Amino acid sequence: MINIIKLNLFLIFILIFSERLLAKTIWLEESPLNYEIYDLILDDGLMLFNSSDIYIHNNVLLLPFNASISALEINLNYDKRDKSFKGQLNGKEITLSLQEQSNEINWNVSILISDNQLFIDTQTLGYLIDADITVDNPNLTVLLAPKTQPFPLQSRIARAQREVFKPTKMTDLGYSFIINDQYRAFTPPSGNISFAVTASDTDDNYNVNLNTFNDILFHSANISIAQTNTGSLKKRLTLSRSKLNPTEKLIANINRYSFGDVSASNTRSGSSYTGVGLVFTSFKERYDNSFGKITLDEYATANWQAELYQNGFLIDTGVVDENGRIVFKDVETNYGSNRFEIKTYGSFGEQQTIVRDVLVGQNLLKPGEIKYKGGVFDTNHSLLNSNNVLNNDIDFAPAGFIQGEYGLNNKTSLGLSLFLEKDLENNNSAEEAIVSVTRQLPSALLNLNLKVQEAHSYNLDSNLTGAIGRWTHYQLGMSYSDNYQVLGTNEKIPDKLGFSGSLNGRIGSLGYGISGSTNASSQLQNETSFDSKQNHLTGRISWRYKKVSFSNAVNWSQTKNNDIGNTSVVDQISASIPITKNLNFRASGKFDFSNNRSGGKFKSINSTLNWRISNRLNTNMSINYQSDDKYRISNFLSWRRDDYNLILGTNYSDDSRWQISLGVNFALDYDYHNQIFNLKNTYSPATGTLDLFTFIDNNKNALYDEYDDALVSVEFGSYPYWKNIQTNKFGTAYLPGTSANSPVKVYFETDNTHSPQLKAIHENFRFYTHPGGVISLDIPFNYATEVEGKIEIAEASASAKFIPMQILNTHNKLIQQVTADLDNEYYFSKMWPGEYTLQIDPKYLKNKGLKSAPKQIHLELNGAVEYYTATDFTLTPIKTNTTDAINELAIETKAKLTTIINTKIDAPIHHSDNKALIPAIQMKPIKIAVKSQLMPNEIKTLNNNLFSIQVGAYSKVNYCIEKINELTLLKLRNTFNRHENDFCKVYIGQYSDRIEAQTQMENLPESIKGIGFIVQL
């Protein structure tokens, strides 16, 4: 019987061990995978993504890594070069290589890379972000719950609401520091340029399209030019300036301002303005309380086709205009998260996606907080076109507005807006004041607006937008007008009452929506009563299967004037179908079913078939047909080069008949280090550029001087445009295509330099730039050595786990602290040249009643080796024994032999003007902890007659340690842990009686008080 038990235990051991050995990374292809839409929700109910794309492999869900990490605001990145995840979370270093076996991973890691987006299995994602991820398949929901501390997104929201959420280190930004944006007097333009010549059976023509960004007079300048020899030259110039980093705002708390050719939309009045002028805002672009509908106005490549998706469903299509702008008006927004994706498609089959997240109802102002936006315009003029401001033949048409909000409390804000419009030609003017109240309700947001124009001219409207469960959203609206003139029109309506409502949601992969409105008005004209009524009803069905998208919207409208009616019914169908990996079909059509239409039911159709023949060749055929026998058939054959796209086009239409065109398009910027023009075939013009100088900092002052050497052949990540870029013989590199207005991480690769041991002294930082901007930065490198070692336990009675190891500099200042693993092995990364002392934390030894031999190990490092294994430390219980003392002395003497390796310095990063960029207090070396940076007090000897406050019980010791770290960050003292009944329990304080413990408990933070209870020790 005993032998059978031993055999079973042996087999179980073999199975567990073999499972660990068999764990591997599975790289998946997209085509055979199933595809579904899930909601991603946090444990506090916050909707992270509504209708997110999810792949399924063998019943395992693959979640979108990049989008999830970005939304959670976690500092974690995937490095394509060495196929690894790197970052920081809750003060800990995160590292996971997909090419090396991890001791903590005993499952297969599933990875899919599709359209430069990475998808990862739920178990691995949970491991990386320290969260429990559960899947509710019947409800198509994925729940993300942090194990120890809330996600950075949750912490930021809690701070903004001034409410205690959970214990966390509020100052953790996810990176050590950020390089502020830099505006210059002038930078070389970068942007997209296209040129084509066309020959037809009637005439020849050409067209040029240019869309660039650069700095002019310390502002970001967007220049757009479109010209044909048959039309006028269209020009647009906008200058703008944004905040220098995510938290530092401009003057008067402004986030951004623009002047020149500008536009404004999403105002309280519902009016939009375009013309020469100035606009400014202190609101965050991500948040919006313009209820019901918004306008999406974005930059894109001219003449590309566009599709608009809301929370994964196709809802509209369009074309980027000649000025490089794509505008979708009157787009409905729902309560909660609205994720809009504008997918644009080029003639070569290129695809670029613009993502905008709009949160409704989750951004009410804090009490006493003020936000505002406004603008002034001349709506009849432009800056550079024929109707420019110097053209006196066109009358001046001024308009302006200012819109502000004030936080009354955590759930209510008060708004005040003023609008002014003048028409000098007709001597008309309109003035409007708006008082608004916004109130947060359970799962809903209520908005009230009173618009007053003069003594007896006003409009009152209310809007309630909310959610029922996860998938159903609704809107209810009511308005009443009395002698009110809608801004931008000359018509006054004496008496008008209107109601509106909408309901939308989804059932699995099927999305639906229905909205309607009714308005009735009456007025007297020449003593005759004139009644008018308008009714509108729209129904929409959207469907997704894998990457197939389908949308059908039916719009019904009816207008009655004194019982004389007119009815219109228009059906619009849109579809996007990837037939194969290289063959895609898109189409949209309109059908008119109006009862008074004489031209039939068919209205128009647009279809496009794109075939990627090879990596270099692509053909794109489109058909456009109108019901009045107007049509155009076009085909473009594109040849992609590394620097440009060459396009041969043919089309046949009802007016110009045959037409042949030859064109070229490319992205352009100027590299003044190598004095060459950079031509690329891909990146967007609305990006920034990094101008970097790398050098070996031999004298360790982080300042390039005569003692240092330029570092050649450094490579960079993580943009595909940087693939073939290296620092030149002067150590400089010019990196275009950097994402604007968001923190950007840069990876440094030194494998092709003269030593792969060269590492950037600071790597955990971010750049922040703007479209057309150039950031110059000097990056010091030095030789890095990895230090590793082991602690031996001399006696079984000397129990020690998670031993804190420290490295001190010559001034006995703590440089790095890590925690040894379960095997008592430790590892220090990136140690720079210098002298150091290696030791076990003395407080730990004292609390455990242990001593180490040697007490310290002296390190003298000069970068000669890449790895160094330190002499073993030996731990023994403290005894007064002569033999022990002799043995300890022998071990310590042996360890004092000087070992040459490598070390770390405290050095600021500098701009190329040799001025320190970051204050020295921010430039402390990054502490990298294997388990934890802060060690708790160890198990104390307890008096059984004392009382304490228990705040946690865990089955694993490392969870116990992390809990005490949290308490330490909250500045709570006298914390300790003890083992009882296979649990590690965490306590605060020791008190003589229960009353004293209860008194102390009342003084604890609410988040701790809610989980604590008093026990007798």
C-alpha positions, 0 to 999 in steps of 0.5 A: 500500500505504501509503495502504491502511494509513493508511486502515485506521488511520483507520477503526480510529480512527473506530470507537474514537471512535464507540464512545466517543460511543455509550456511554450509560446504558440504563435497563431495565424488569424485566418483559422481563428474564431472571432467574437465581440466581448465587453471588457469591464473592470471590477468596479463596474467601469466599462473599459471597452464596449464590443471589443474584438476578441479572437478564440483559439481552442476555447481560449480568449485572446484579448487586445494587448495594446488597447487594454494596456493603454486604456488601463494606463499601465507602463507595459510594452511588447518589444518585437525585437527580442519578443518580450514584455517589459515595463513596471506596475505598482513599483515592480519590474515586469519582464517576460520573454517569449523565447526563454522559459520562465519559472513562473509560467507553466501554461502555453502562451498564445500570441496573435499579431494582426495589423500590428496589433497584438492579442494575448491569452487571458491567463498570460495577460492576467499574469502581466498586469497582476489581475484575475481575468474571468470570462462570462461567455453567456453574457459575452463579458470579460472581467478584469480585477486587480489582485493587489492594487487598483489599476492606474486608471482606477487610481487616477479616477479615484484621485479626480473624484477625491474619494479613497478607492483602495490603498495605492501609491498615488504618485506612480506615473508608470515611468520615471520622468517625461521629456517635455515637448519642445516648440521651435522658431522653425523646423523642416516640414514633414507630411504627405505629398501626392502628384498626378498628371491625367490625360483624357479624350477631352483635355489634360490636367494635373493635381497636387495635394500637400499636407504638412506639419512643422514649427513656425514661430514656436507653434505647430503649423498645419499647411494644406494645399490642393490644386488642379489646373481646372480649379482654384488653389485651395490653401489652409493654414492653422497654427496651434500649441498644446501642453508640454506634457500630460499634466502641465497645462498652458497659461490660464489652465488651457490644454490647447489653442489654435489660430488661423483657419480654424473650426469649432464644433460640439458647442452647447448651442449646437452651432459649428463655426469655420473661418479665420479666428482663434479657438481654445479649450481647457477640456480634455479631448477624451471626455464629452458632455455634448449630449446626444451627438458630436462631430468627429473632425480628423486629419487623414490622407487626402482622397482616401476612403473612410469607414466609421466604427462605433464600439466595433460596429460599422455606422457610416462611410465617407471620403477624406477631402482635398484638405486632408480632413475627414468629418462625420457630423451628428454622430450619436454618443451613448452614456459611458464609453464610446470607442470610435474608429475611423479606418481609412484606405489608400489606393495601394490597400494601405490602412490607417486607423484613427481611434477616439475614445469619448466618455460621457458621464464619467468626467464631471468636474470636481467641486470648485473646478472650472473648465472652459472653451471658446473662440472668435471667428470671421466666418466669411474669410480664410487666411490664404484663399481668394476670400482672404482677410485682405479681400475687402469685397467680402463682408466681415462676418464675426462670430464668437462664443465662450462656454464654461462649467463649474463643479458644484459637487461631485455629481453636479456642474453648472454651465454658462455660455455666451454666443454672438453672431453678426451678419453685416451685409444684412445688418442682422445679429444674434446673441444667445446666453445659455445656462446649463445644469449637468447632474450625474444619476445612477447609470445616467446623466441629465442635462438641462439647458436654458437658451435666452436670446432676448426678453421673449425669445428662449429655448428650453431643452433637456436630455437624459442619456443612460444605460440599462445593463451593459448593452442597452443605451437610451436617450430621452429629450424634450425641447420647447421654443418661444420666438427662438432663432436657431443660430446660423439661420434667419428664421424665428419660430414663435412656438415649437415643442419637440420630443426625441428618443433613442434606444440602441445596444447589441445582442451578441454580434448584432448591433441595433439602434432606433431613434426618433423625434417629433416637432410641432410649431405654429405661427401667424402669417398675415393673420393666418395660422400656419402649423408645421410638424416634422417627424423623423425615425431611423432604424439601424442594424449592424452585424459583425462576423470576424472582420466582416462588417455590415450596416443597414440604416433606414431613415424615414421623415415626414413634414406637414405644413397645414396638412400638406405632407411630404414623406421621405424614406431612404435606405443606406446599406454598407458592407466591408468584407475581407474575402481573403487576406489579400482581397477586400471588398467594400460597398455602400448603396442608397435606395429612395422609397419616397412616395413622391420620387419619380426617378425610381428607388435606386439612388447611388452605389459605391463599391471598391475591390482591393487586391494585394497582388504581392508585397509590391503590387496592388490593384484597387477598382471602384465603381460609382453609379448615380440614379441619373445615369452618372457613373465612374469606373476607376482602377488604380495599379500601385507599385510600392517602393520603400520611399514612395508609391507609384500609381497608374490609374484609368477611369471611364465616366459618363462625362470625361469618357476615357482618362489615364493618370500617372501619379506618385505619393510619399511622406517627406521630411528632412534629416539635417544631420545627414543632409538628406530628404527622408522619403517614406511610403507610409507614416502620417504627417500629424507626427513628431520627430526625435533628434537624438545624440548617443554617446559613451559617458566615460566620466559619468557626468551625463554631459558630452565633453572631451572625455566622451565618445560618440556612439555609432550604430545604435538602433531604435524601436518601436516604430516600423519606420525606424527599422533601418535607422542607426546613429551615424559616425557622429552619434546622431539619428533622426527618427520621424513618425513619432505619435503626437500628444501622448507619451512615447517610449523609445527602445535602444539596441546596441547589438551592432555597436562595438559592445552589446554591454552598452546600455542607456543610463536611463531607459524608463522615460517617455517623450511627449511631442506634437505634430511637426515638432522636433525633440533634441536629446542627448542620451548617455550610455555606459557599460552595464554588468549584471550582478547575481549571487546566492545565499546559503542557509547554514542550519535548518533552524535559520529559516529565511525566505524573500531575503532583501539584498542591497547595493550601496555606493561609496557614501553608503547610500542605497542604490538598488534593493531586490528580493531573493527568490524562493531558491535564495538567488538574487539578481541586480540589473544594469550596474554601472562602473564604480565602487559598491558594497553588496549586503543583506538588509541589516534590519532583516537580519536583526529581525530574524536573529541571523548573521551573514558571513561575509557581512559585506562584499566590496565590488569594484566595477569597470565594465570588463565583464557582462555578468558577475557572480558574487561570492555566496553569503551564508546565514546562520543563527546568532550564537556566541561560539568561537568556532562560528566566529572563526568560520565567519572570519574566513568566509569574509576574508575570502570575499574581500578579494576585489572583483572587477565588474560594473555599476550605476550612477546618479546622472541627469539627462541633458538636452544638446545645449548641455543644460540639465533637462530633469532636476537631480531629484528626479534622476535617481536610478530606477530601483528594480525589484524582483519581488518588492522594493519595500520589505515588511517587518517580519513575524514578531514574538507576540504576547497572547494577552494583546489585541491587534487589527487584522487586515488580511490573510493569504495562502501565499507569503508573497501576497502577505509581503505585498500587503504590508508594502501597501500599508507602508505606502499609506504610512501605517506603522507597526505592521507585522505578519505571522503564520497560522493554520497554513495562512500568512496573516497581516496585522497592524499594532499591538494594544493592551485591550480591545478598547484601545485597538478599537480607538486606533482602528477608527483612525485608519483610512476608510479603505483599511477600516472597511476590511479590518477587524480586531482579534486577540493575539 
